[in-house]
Amino acid sequence: MTLRYIAMSDLDAERLLEGGRDAYGNLPERHISDGVGVPCRHCLCNVEEGQAYLILAYRPFSSAQSYAETGPIFMHADACPAPDGTLLPPILTSSKDYLLRGYGANERIVYGTGGVVPAEMLEQRAEELLARPDVAYVHVRSAKNNCYQCRIEAA
């Protein structure tokens, strides 16, 4: 199976960079990175030391429904290129483990799919989940803080 890694959309990133409000209606906070643990959800790379970044509430779902988790994320404060989605993103190689959870086409959690997996098993577990007919896509989240990282789909 070929996996596709889906970052925050260009439209969402552009809107936020142009002064748009986050999922809670707040303006993003601007900070300077110390270079450690600041993964940008648009380019899926770390924000390097000395670079400006934004902290904002993000809801990676099309509507505000019961299963649509909203939480804090980081993104570069200046425009950055979105990845093409074909390679494992750098932000998914910076931790020893990740939380993976499968969702149906209705954007609801598919019960029994969530769990923490070691980083070296991330792709294998994503493939297992995406092979299920009831799983349309997988979210990758921080195992420590539950922060959304990116979405994985079968290509």
NORHUVEN-V74701 format. One line per field, one symbol per residue. psi: psi as a letter, one per 20 degrees, with the letter a starting at -180 (. if undefined). burial: 1 if it has 9 or more other ideal C-beta (glycine too) atoms within 8 Angstrom, else 0. A space follows every 50 residues. Layout:
# NORHUVEN-V74701
psi = ???
burial = ???
This chain:
# NORHUVEN-V74701
psi = ppqpoorqqhggggghhjjrqaijjqpqqprpqjjpkmppjgikrqoqpi qqrqprppolqirnrhjnpprqrqqqiqpqpqrijhqpqhijjjrirqpq pqqrhjkqpoqiiqqpqqhijggghggggiiphiohrpqprphgijppgr qprp.
burial = 00111111000111011000010000010000101001111111111000 11111111101000001101101111100101101000101100101111 11110011110010001010010011101101001011111100001111 11100
